[in-house]
């Protein structure tokens, strides 16, 4: 419900906006994690208001993207440290 309220609030504002939904997911997904991903994907499909974009991403996916960025020069090392600290814990 909170996600829907946030999305609708951005859409009502009238300016172009992106709502980024970051979520934690363990390395070995269980059925409840797969169900969560399916629910988020269904919401993303339904979230099609003009000027308001919805993006869902796990922290692991975000960190992988950061590791591939050429700039700033510190971001790849920072992302690798985050992945080591939180994914291997």
Secondary structure, 3 states (H helix, E strand, C coil): CHHHHHHHHHHHHCCCEEEEEEECCCCCCCHHHHHHHHHHHHHHHHCCCCCEEEEEEEHHHHHHHHHHCCCCCCHHHHHHHHHHHHHCC
